[in-house]
Amino acid sequence: MAITLDDLPSHGLLPPQMTRVGIAESVIRTLKDNGVPSVYGFINGGRLASEPASVPVLKLWIDAGFLLGNHGYAHRDLNTTDVEVFERDIDANEPLLETLMEGSDWHYFRYPFVRQGDTLEKRRAVRTYLSEHGYKIADVTLDFQDYAWNTPYVRCIAAGDAKAIEWLKASYLAAAREHVAVGRQMAHMLFGRDIKHVLLLHISPFSSIMLPALLAQLREQGAHFVSLPDAEADPAYRYDQDVVPDRGPLLDGLLQAAHMTYPPHAETPLQTIGSICQ
């Protein structure tokens, strides 16, 4: 399994006493302590202007030996954006990537919101642009919407509700466990075997706190950690991009394209999560 993080240098509301630099240092330390190799962080350069205090995060990431990829300067949703505007947003991130990466390969693109376009014409146009500019697509097979817990966590910190915070932590790990189990089921349905997965996380305060427990749980479920290029060398990532509908994680789309039924699973209680500590 490859671990990837989106929305560097900053994502989500900050609780008191936490900083973007502190979050990055915690995430980097946890990844290194767990031997997670060559982690790609996907950047939105526009966040540097809106949060100047996050500027050191990207250098910390590079100095740790990790890698950066393109996530669009302003994190635009291709489903609601014209192709030309979307392509300019990709291009706007490149000077920063070139400066930071200094000859290392930054030509991985992660679609914001994991959406590749609401029409086939859009999807083909952007894929052509990415190919012509030397990009590889950073697919996602596992995404349990880790970002959904962060704002409720900040509210619960403000409310001093320790019981609610413990529930958030437990529900976060339960959702991750369920998504990994279902992801393995889908891989066996589609390919008859386990595949090398790509997990999407965000560099948010709550996910940084939960990362040690999450990585331990992933190991308990049989995961061992590889780089993104290693994961995407799996033949599962060679698929007909025209027939896979735009539906977030890759396996969801492949399952729909094959007219297979999504396996039984426990739903993540997103409504409860979103309402806690209101």
C-alpha positions as CSV (number, residue, x, y, z in Angstrom):
1,M,0.0,0.0,0.0
2,A,1.2,3.5,-0.9
3,I,0.4,6.3,1.5
4,T,-0.3,9.7,-0.1
5,L,-1.3,13.0,1.4
6,D,-3.3,15.7,-0.3
7,D,-3.6,19.5,0.2
8,L,-0.1,20.4,1.3
9,P,0.8,22.7,2.9
10,S,-2.4,23.0,4.8
11,H,-5.8,21.4,5.2
12,G,-8.7,21.9,7.6
13,L,-9.4,24.1,10.6
14,L,-6.7,24.4,13.2
15,P,-7.4,23.7,16.9
16,P,-5.7,26.0,19.5
17,Q,-2.1,25.2,20.2
18,M,-1.5,23.5,16.8
19,T,0.4,25.0,13.9
20,R,0.8,23.9,10.3
21,V,4.5,23.4,10.9
22,G,3.9,21.3,14.0
23,I,1.4,19.1,12.1
24,A,3.9,18.6,9.2
25,E,6.6,17.7,11.7
26,S,4.3,15.2,13.4
27,V,3.2,13.6,10.1
28,I,6.8,13.3,8.8
29,R,8.0,11.8,12.1
30,T,5.2,9.2,12.1
31,L,5.8,8.2,8.5
32,K,9.5,7.9,9.0
33,D,9.1,5.9,12.3
34,N,6.9,3.5,10.4
35,G,9.2,3.1,7.4
36,V,6.7,4.5,4.9
37,P,8.9,5.1,1.8
38,S,9.0,8.0,-0.7
39,V,5.7,9.5,0.3
40,Y,4.1,11.9,-2.2
41,G,2.3,15.0,-0.9
42,F,0.1,16.8,-3.4
43,I,0.3,20.5,-3.2
44,N,-2.0,23.5,-3.8
45,G,0.3,26.4,-4.2
46,G,-2.5,28.9,-3.6
47,R,-2.6,27.9,0.0
48,L,0.8,29.6,0.6
49,A,-0.8,33.0,-0.1
50,S,-3.8,32.4,2.1
51,E,-1.8,30.9,5.0
52,P,1.8,32.4,4.9
53,A,2.6,30.5,8.2
54,S,2.4,27.2,6.2
55,V,5.3,28.2,3.9
56,P,8.0,26.1,5.8
57,V,5.9,22.9,5.5
58,L,6.9,22.2,1.9
59,K,10.6,22.5,2.7
60,L,10.3,20.3,5.7
61,W,8.6,17.7,3.5
62,I,11.4,17.8,0.9
63,D,14.2,17.9,3.6
64,A,12.6,14.7,5.0
65,G,13.3,12.9,1.7
66,F,9.6,12.9,0.7
67,L,8.2,14.0,-2.7
68,L,5.7,16.5,-4.1
69,G,3.2,16.2,-6.8
70,N,0.6,18.6,-8.5
71,H,-2.9,18.9,-7.0
72,G,-3.8,22.1,-8.9
73,Y,-2.9,25.6,-7.7
74,A,-6.4,26.4,-6.4
75,H,-7.8,22.9,-6.0
76,R,-10.4,23.3,-8.7
77,D,-13.1,20.7,-9.3
78,L,-12.9,19.6,-13.0
79,N,-16.6,18.7,-12.9
80,T,-17.5,22.4,-12.5
81,T,-14.5,24.0,-14.3
82,D,-13.8,24.6,-17.9
83,V,-10.9,22.5,-19.3
84,E,-8.8,25.6,-20.2
85,V,-9.2,27.0,-16.7
86,F,-8.4,23.7,-15.1
87,E,-5.2,23.3,-17.3
88,R,-4.0,26.8,-16.3
89,D,-4.5,25.8,-12.7
90,I,-2.2,22.8,-13.2
91,D,0.4,24.9,-14.9
92,A,0.3,27.6,-12.1
93,N,1.6,25.0,-9.6
94,E,4.6,24.0,-11.7
95,P,7.1,26.8,-10.9
96,L,6.8,26.0,-7.2
97,L,7.2,22.3,-7.9
98,E,10.3,22.9,-10.1
99,T,11.9,25.1,-7.4
100,L,11.3,22.7,-4.6
101,M,12.0,19.4,-6.2
102,E,15.2,20.3,-8.0
103,G,15.4,17.5,-10.6
104,S,13.3,14.9,-8.7
105,D,10.2,13.6,-10.4
106,W,7.2,15.8,-9.5
107,H,5.1,14.8,-12.6
108,Y,2.3,13.1,-10.7
109,F,-1.1,14.7,-10.8
110,R,-3.8,14.0,-8.2
111,Y,-7.2,15.2,-9.4
112,P,-8.8,17.5,-6.8
113,F,-11.9,15.8,-5.1
114,V,-10.7,12.7,-7.1
115,R,-13.0,13.9,-9.9
116,Q,-11.8,13.5,-13.5
117,G,-14.5,15.4,-15.3
118,D,-18.3,15.3,-15.7
119,T,-18.1,14.6,-19.4
120,L,-16.0,12.2,-21.5
121,E,-14.8,15.2,-23.6
122,K,-13.4,16.9,-20.5
123,R,-11.8,13.8,-19.3
124,R,-10.1,13.1,-22.6
125,A,-9.0,16.7,-23.0
126,V,-7.3,16.8,-19.6
127,R,-5.8,13.4,-19.9
128,T,-4.2,14.5,-23.2
129,Y,-2.9,17.7,-21.6
130,L,-1.4,15.7,-18.7
131,S,0.2,13.1,-21.1
132,E,1.7,15.9,-23.3
133,H,3.2,17.5,-20.2
134,G,4.7,14.3,-18.9
135,Y,2.3,13.6,-16.0
136,K,1.2,10.3,-14.6
137,I,-2.1,10.2,-12.8
138,A,-2.0,9.4,-9.1
139,D,-5.0,7.2,-8.7
140,V,-6.7,6.4,-5.5
141,T,-8.1,3.0,-4.5
142,L,-8.8,3.7,-0.8
143,D,-10.4,6.8,0.5
144,F,-12.4,6.8,3.8
145,Q,-12.9,10.6,3.7
146,D,-10.5,11.3,6.6
147,Y,-11.1,15.0,6.2
148,A,-14.7,14.7,7.6
149,W,-13.5,14.3,11.2
150,N,-11.4,17.4,11.4
151,T,-13.9,20.2,11.8
152,P,-16.0,18.3,14.4
153,Y,-12.7,17.6,16.3
154,V,-12.0,21.3,16.4
155,R,-15.5,22.0,17.7
156,C,-15.1,19.3,20.4
157,I,-11.8,20.7,21.5
158,A,-13.5,24.1,21.9
159,A,-16.3,22.5,23.8
160,G,-14.0,20.5,26.0
161,D,-15.9,17.3,25.2
162,A,-13.5,14.5,25.8
163,K,-16.1,11.8,25.4
164,A,-17.0,13.1,21.9
165,I,-13.3,13.2,21.0
166,E,-12.8,9.6,22.0
167,W,-15.9,8.7,19.8
168,L,-14.4,10.6,16.9
169,K,-11.1,8.7,17.2
170,A,-12.9,5.3,17.4
171,S,-15.2,6.1,14.5
172,Y,-12.2,7.3,12.4
173,L,-10.4,4.0,12.9
174,A,-13.5,1.9,12.3
175,A,-14.2,3.7,9.0
176,A,-10.6,3.2,7.9
177,R,-10.8,-0.5,8.8
178,E,-14.0,-1.0,6.9
179,H,-12.8,0.8,3.8
180,V,-9.6,-1.3,3.7
181,A,-11.6,-4.5,4.1
182,V,-14.1,-3.6,1.4
183,G,-11.3,-2.4,-0.9
184,R,-9.7,-5.8,-0.6
185,Q,-13.0,-7.4,-1.4
186,M,-13.5,-5.3,-4.5
187,A,-9.9,-6.1,-5.7
188,H,-10.7,-9.8,-5.4
189,M,-14.0,-9.3,-7.3
190,L,-12.3,-7.4,-10.1
191,F,-8.9,-9.1,-10.3
192,G,-9.2,-12.3,-8.3
193,R,-6.3,-11.2,-6.0
194,D,-5.0,-8.5,-3.7
195,I,-3.6,-5.5,-5.4
196,K,-1.2,-2.8,-4.4
197,H,-3.5,0.0,-3.1
198,V,-3.1,3.7,-2.9
199,L,-4.5,5.4,0.2
200,L,-5.6,9.0,0.2
201,L,-5.1,11.0,3.4
202,H,-5.0,14.7,4.1
203,I,-2.5,16.8,6.1
204,S,-5.1,17.9,8.6
205,P,-4.8,18.3,12.3
206,F,-7.0,15.3,13.3
207,S,-5.5,13.0,10.7
208,S,-2.0,13.9,12.0
209,I,-3.1,12.9,15.5
210,M,-4.6,9.6,14.3
211,L,-1.8,8.6,11.9
212,P,0.2,6.5,14.4
213,A,-2.9,4.4,15.3
214,L,-4.0,4.3,11.6
215,L,-0.6,2.9,10.4
216,A,-0.6,0.3,13.2
217,Q,-4.1,-0.8,12.2
218,L,-3.2,-1.0,8.6
219,R,-0.3,-3.3,9.5
220,E,-2.7,-5.4,11.5
221,Q,-4.9,-5.8,8.4
222,G,-1.9,-7.1,6.5
223,A,-0.5,-3.9,4.8
224,H,3.1,-3.2,4.1
225,F,4.1,0.1,2.7
226,V,5.5,0.8,-0.7
227,S,6.0,3.9,-2.9
228,L,3.4,5.4,-5.2
229,P,5.3,4.3,-8.4
230,D,5.7,0.8,-6.9
231,A,2.0,0.6,-6.2
232,E,0.9,1.9,-9.6
233,A,3.2,-0.6,-11.4
234,D,0.5,-3.1,-10.5
235,P,-1.4,-4.2,-13.6
236,A,-4.7,-3.1,-11.9
237,Y,-3.8,0.5,-12.8
238,R,-3.8,-0.3,-16.5
239,Y,-7.4,0.2,-17.4
240,D,-9.6,1.7,-20.1
241,Q,-10.1,5.2,-18.8
242,D,-13.0,5.9,-21.2
243,V,-15.2,3.2,-19.7
244,V,-14.6,4.0,-16.0
245,P,-17.1,6.5,-14.8
246,D,-16.0,9.5,-12.7
247,R,-16.8,8.1,-9.3
248,G,-14.0,8.9,-6.9
249,P,-11.7,6.0,-6.0
250,L,-10.6,3.8,-8.9
251,L,-12.1,0.5,-7.6
252,D,-15.5,2.1,-7.3
253,G,-15.4,3.1,-10.9
254,L,-14.1,-0.2,-12.2
255,L,-16.8,-2.0,-10.2
256,Q,-19.5,0.2,-11.8
257,A,-18.1,-0.2,-15.3
258,A,-18.1,-4.0,-14.8
259,H,-21.8,-3.8,-13.6
260,M,-20.9,-5.5,-10.4
261,T,-22.7,-4.9,-7.1
262,Y,-20.8,-3.0,-4.4
263,P,-20.0,-5.5,-1.6
264,P,-22.0,-5.3,1.7
265,H,-20.4,-2.8,4.1
266,A,-21.0,-0.7,7.2
267,E,-21.8,2.9,6.2
268,T,-19.6,5.6,7.7
269,P,-21.8,7.8,10.0
270,L,-20.9,11.0,8.2
271,Q,-24.1,12.8,9.4
272,T,-23.3,12.0,13.0
273,I,-19.7,13.0,12.6
274,G,-20.8,16.3,11.0
275,S,-23.2,17.1,13.8
276,I,-21.1,16.2,16.8
277,C,-20.3,19.1,19.2
278,Q,-22.6,21.5,17.4
